[in-house]
Amino acid sequence: MTDHKQRERLEKALARVAREQGLDQERLRRWVSFLAPRGGLDRAIASGILSGYYLKGGVAIELRFAEHACATKDLDFGSRRRRCRPASARYGMR
């Protein structure tokens, strides 16, 4: 399937879900785009690369409070490595 056809299918699915749920299609598209990197972070935890992560800012508020939150266009997140040494040990500082 070509990229163009995949995009058309995605847009049709977004339009259908937005209509059925009474959501703004652009807002739904943004939620989907935020959830894609979140899936990668979840896989990193499952494989032991990360011990955890957290979403911050507008994305966290929008995902938690849905249509009652202000829209945002960026994604803020933090993470912790599983075996993190203090910066002083990593860089030979005292």
C-alpha positions as CSV (number, residue, x, y, z in Angstrom):
1,M,0.0,0.0,0.0
2,T,1.4,3.4,-0.9
3,D,1.9,6.2,1.6
4,H,-0.8,8.2,0.0
5,K,-3.3,5.4,0.3
6,Q,-2.3,4.8,3.9
7,R,-2.8,8.4,4.7
8,E,-6.2,8.4,3.0
9,R,-7.3,5.4,5.1
10,L,-6.0,7.1,8.3
11,E,-7.8,10.3,7.5
12,K,-11.1,8.4,6.8
13,A,-10.7,6.5,10.1
14,L,-10.0,9.7,12.0
15,A,-13.0,11.4,10.4
16,R,-15.3,8.5,11.3
17,V,-14.1,8.3,14.9
18,A,-14.3,12.0,15.3
19,R,-17.8,12.1,14.0
20,E,-18.9,9.1,16.1
21,Q,-17.3,10.5,19.3
22,G,-18.3,14.1,18.7
23,L,-14.6,15.2,18.7
24,D,-12.8,17.7,16.6
25,Q,-10.9,15.8,13.9
26,E,-7.8,18.0,14.2
27,R,-7.7,17.4,18.0
28,L,-8.1,13.6,17.4
29,R,-5.2,13.7,14.9
30,R,-3.0,15.4,17.4
31,W,-3.9,12.8,20.1
32,V,-3.0,10.0,17.8
33,S,0.3,11.7,16.9
34,F,1.1,12.1,20.7
35,L,0.3,8.4,21.4
36,A,2.6,7.1,18.7
37,P,5.9,8.1,20.5
38,R,4.3,7.0,23.8
39,G,4.1,3.5,22.3
40,G,7.8,3.6,21.7
41,L,8.5,4.7,25.2
42,D,6.3,1.9,26.5
43,R,8.3,-0.6,24.4
44,A,11.6,0.9,25.8
45,I,10.3,0.2,29.3
46,A,9.2,-3.4,28.4
47,S,12.7,-4.1,26.9
48,G,14.6,-2.6,29.9
49,I,16.0,0.4,28.1
50,L,14.0,2.9,30.3
51,S,12.8,2.4,33.9
52,G,10.0,4.9,33.4
53,Y,8.9,8.1,31.8
54,Y,6.4,10.9,32.4
55,L,4.5,13.3,30.1
56,K,4.6,16.9,31.0
57,G,2.9,20.1,29.9
58,G,0.0,20.6,27.6
59,V,0.1,17.0,26.2
60,A,-0.3,15.5,29.7
61,I,-3.2,17.9,30.5
62,E,-4.9,17.3,27.1
63,L,-4.6,13.5,27.4
64,R,-5.9,13.6,30.9
65,F,-8.8,16.1,30.5
66,A,-9.6,15.6,26.8
67,E,-11.6,18.3,25.2
68,H,-11.6,20.4,28.5
69,A,-7.9,21.3,28.1
70,C,-6.2,23.8,25.9
71,A,-4.7,22.4,22.7
72,T,-0.9,22.1,22.4
73,K,1.4,21.3,19.5
74,D,4.5,20.0,21.4
75,L,5.3,16.9,23.4
76,D,7.3,17.2,26.6
77,F,8.5,14.1,28.4
78,G,11.2,13.0,30.8
79,S,12.8,9.6,31.4
80,R,15.1,7.8,33.7
81,R,17.6,5.3,32.5
82,R,17.6,2.0,34.3
83,R,21.2,2.2,35.5
84,C,22.0,5.8,35.8
85,R,25.3,6.9,37.5
86,P,25.7,10.4,38.9
87,A,27.1,12.9,36.4
88,S,30.2,13.3,38.6
89,A,31.0,9.6,38.1
90,R,30.3,9.6,34.4
91,Y,32.5,12.6,33.7
92,G,35.3,12.1,36.3
93,M,34.2,15.1,38.4
94,R,34.6,15.4,42.1
